[in-house]
């Protein structure tokens, strides 16, 4: 699992638009996801589950947490 703040998202969307995630969590193993969700307080801030990025068009930076499983 990799956790970053103000992480650039340009390389993660097909339009390569400039945007940053306030918080970014990358999961490399399936087992990491439930453990993180149980420990994180996601109810207090917005969150976005991020897939391949082909169906996203960013209009600006993403507030909250981007959860990105790369399995």
Secondary structure, 3 states (H helix, E strand, C coil): CEEEEEEECHHHCCCCCCCEEEEEEEECCHHHHHHHHHHCCHHHCCEEEECCCCCCCCCCCEEEEEEEECC
